[in-house]
């Protein structure tokens, strides 16, 4: 349950840069509600890709991750680097901005909230 909440928050965090990247102000050819179209895409990516990956990492490496918060963020940033490279291969510079950067933000949101809400409480409950 908590992992699903983290997934939704990571999707929203990945969507927020779209508000700043795409100029929807006065004189823009894009309407103001245009950036809202990216929210379902961000949520689908976060829940469809990020949630299973985070659950698998937690299941396979949870005991090690509880001992080392640095490893959690290292894993998130390595995953973000792979997503940046994949985004660049797919769409060059636009892919980096529209897909890669939000993916890195979502991965780090998963890491931060996963550490604070799941791993750290489990670590404290175990007495370490």
N, C-alpha and C positions, 0 to 999 in steps of 0.2 A: 504494500500500500504506500509506504513512504517513498519507495523507489518510483512509483508512478507520479507522485507529487513532484519529486525532484525532476522527473522527465518533463513534466509540463512547465515547470519553472525554467528549465534549461531551454526549452523551445521558445518561451517568451524572451529570455535573455538573448537568444540567437536572432530573434526578430527585431529587437530594438534598433540595431544599427541600420536597418532598412529605412527607418524614419529619417535618419540623418544622411544616408547615402543618396536617396532619391529625392531631389528637390521638388516639393509639392506646394511651394509657396505661391504668392501672387505672380502671375506671368508665366507660370510653369505649364507645360503641355499636359502634365499628369494631374488628375484630380486628387483632392486631399485624401479620399478614401482608398487610393491606389495601394498605399503601403499596407493596408489591412488585408489585401489579397495575399500577402506573403506570410501572414500569421498561420493559416492552416498548413502551409508548406513547411514552415519551421516546426510546428507541433507534430506533423506527420513524420518528419525526419527524426525528431528527437524521440518520439514514442516508438517509431518503427525500426530505427537503427540504434539510437543511443540507449534505450531501455534494455533491449536484449544484450547488448555488449556490456553494459554496466552490471546487469544481473549475472552474466557469465563470469566476468572478472571477480565479482564479489563471491560467487560460488567457488571458483577455482583457486583464488588467491586471497580470500578473506582473512585467513589467519596471519598471513604475512603482511597484508595491508594494514591490519590493526596495529602492528608493531612499528610501522614506518610510514608516517604521513608524507615524507618526501617521495616515496615510491608511488604513492597515489597520484601526485601531481606530475611526476616524471612520466607515468603511463598516459595521463591525460594529454600532456604536451607532445609525446611521441605520436599518439593517435591523431592529434591536431595537425602535426607535421605531415603525416600520411594523407590526411584529408585535404590539406593545402596542396600537396603535390598532385593528388588525383583531380582536384578542382582545376588546377592549372592545365593539366593534360586535356581535360574535357573542354574547357572554355577560355583558356589563356587568361588575360588580365581580368576580364569580366568575371570569370569563374573564381578567381582569387577573392574578389570583392563580394560577389553575390553568394557564393557557396562556401569558400574556404574560411574566411574570417568568422562568419557565423558558426561554422562547425567548431572552430577552435574555442570560441566563446562558450558554446554549449558543452564541449568536452571539459573545460575548466569549471563550469558551473556544476556539472555532474561530480567532478572531483571535490570541489569545495563543500557542496551540500552533502555529498556522500560521506565525506570525512566528518563533518560536524553533526549530522543527524543519524548516521548509521555506525560508522567505524569507531569514532571516539566514544560514544556511549557503551558499545560492546567492549572496548578496551578498558574503560573504567569499571564496568561490571565484572570483568575478569580479574580486576585488581592490579592492572598494570598500567 
